[in-house]
Amino acid sequence: MDSTKVKARWIPRSVIRSDGSALTLNEHGAYLHEREKLADLLHDADDPANAIRQAYELPTSSEHLGRKRAGLYGIAGGRSVFAGGLTDYAHALLASWYVQHDRLLFTDQSPNDSFSKWYEESKRTRKLVTTSFYRLKPFDATQEVAPYIESVKEGLVLRGKQTFLADALFVDELLVWIQEAGETAPSTVVLLPVNDKNVRFRVSSHLDVGVAVEYDSVLIPWSRVLVERNSVHVNERLRQSKVSAIADFQWTARQTVLLESLIGTTFALAEEGGHNGEHHVQVTLGEIIQEFETVQALLLAAEIGGEPSDAGYFLPALVPLQAAKQAAVGVLDRVFEQARRIGGSLIAGNPHIDAGSGAKLGWALDAVGSERAYRQFQHELYAFGDPIRQTLSFYEEYGLEALRSRYQLFWKTRRTKDSAEKW
């Protein structure tokens, strides 16, 4: 392996997973380190609590739904390539599609039972699937922008490149959403095996930055084309609340875990810098705690207020769930901002602190001021696209009166509880 290579290299995943000879020393080292963290997940097939096994399950009760708060994202203390939550999101969507396959509109060339057979075989063989909502791009500036897909007798031919989280290096399939030039939303959905010889990866020595995936005229059989050039059908699979509810529930639960860690970091920074006694800092941190508790309350309301769906699995209550998902993004934005502001002088005044050190400030720097932290922040805000458009979609779809009553009930109950505790 030549560690001096700097030119971008597009490498098939099968080559990466063999001996790593196509990678630089740093890239191969990062890959091996991550693979070691995932060893139990990838090999312990007999464990009934195995994360892959759980990823294929849909909840059947409120208690079971509560257990779905955990996911692949929690492996290695939330510091693995699955921490971004998109592998969990893909599996939750696929599981919902499977039990509702007769209600969803599939492409004409792909009968319903094609997806069912794929899903059942994937579950039996414990395949992992991830997804990305970043748009496809042309290979380079000279490539024709559209079309990215071409219909042929055998299926669709896909060309272009796309950004994924580094979990794509450790899964078996990619769930690909294709939005072509001139379209305002994805119109085609396909399932793509990562070991296809025409699927190649560009890897970095820092897996936190994600990977680029190149589709070099990949032939996708019709049996793997879930939707072809129909944004209405795609919307049914992605935006319809009853279809995406489990995925959204698990995504928001993951963000509350992240929020709790970041809030703790912010308090530690305030204490370390002597700012915890300042009035404006106390007010700001108090407001953040209040907003965080609101997110938790909404998520809990979604959990205990859920009910069985007509498809046979347990659905969280949709109004508080979507409110929690929307609110969590806003709290994350505010916590990141305050953590950087409160810790800024501390980090600036300690130029020798290393984000990789075990010191308190080193840990704080890694959490709020490192490249990893910045990329994580961007992922949390933009994983599903423009947050402003998401907010508009949220307010267009959900009843504000039902949402407002949830907030009022929570704070009325909280004030009553606080008053009782004082007396």
Protein Blocks (a to p, Z undefined) as FASTA:
>chain_A
ZZkbmbdcdddfklmmmnommpcfklmmmmmmmmmmmmmmmmmmmlmkbmklmmmpccfb
fklmmmmmpcfklgghhpafklnommmmmmmmmmmmmmmmmmpccdfklcfklmmmmmmm
mmmnopacdddfbdcddfblmbcfbdfbdcdfklccdeddddddfklmmcmbdcddddde
hiabdfbdcdddfkbmkbccdddfblknopadddehiacdfklmmbgcifklmmmmmmmm
klmmmmmmmmmmmmmmmmmmmmmmmmmmmmmnopmmpmklmmmmmmmmmmmmmmmmmmmm
mmmmgccdfkopacddfklmmmmmmmmmmmmmmmmmmmmmmmmmmmmmmmkbcfkbmbfk
lmmmmmmmcmklmmmmmmmmmmnopfklmmmmmmmmpcfklmmmmmmmmmmmmmmmmmmm
mZZ
